[in-house]
């Protein structure tokens, strides 16, 4: 089952690359919870449902040109999938290029993503997944 979970999570990143929000929402539970890192100012700490997913996915590209997400590592942890990625882009306001890593902890039930937690540091996500 866990390989299936990895494939489901990978499908969200593939859909993101294609700009296919319907495909992303298709694998998200109606009552999904998205939790953003407390370190990010101006970002809601929690977003709910499909509207929350769309809001979370829409936050970053609105501030960046050439916004990209590159998957660096994926960990399969039973009902969880941990994905460390690098996000990069050029600030629309200043033109400065920025790249930073985030780690996502996805929780899945019945082939749907029920929780998407975003961490600034990979060890925190691994600990939350029970690997730390």
Secondary structure, DSSP 8 states (H G I E B T S, - for coil): -HHHHHHHHHHHHHHHHHT-HHHHHHTEEEEEEEE--TTSTTS-SEEEHHHHHHHHHHHHHTTEEEEEEEEEEEEEETTEEEEEEEEEEEETTT--EEEEEEEEEEEEETTEEEEEEEESSHHHHHHHTT--
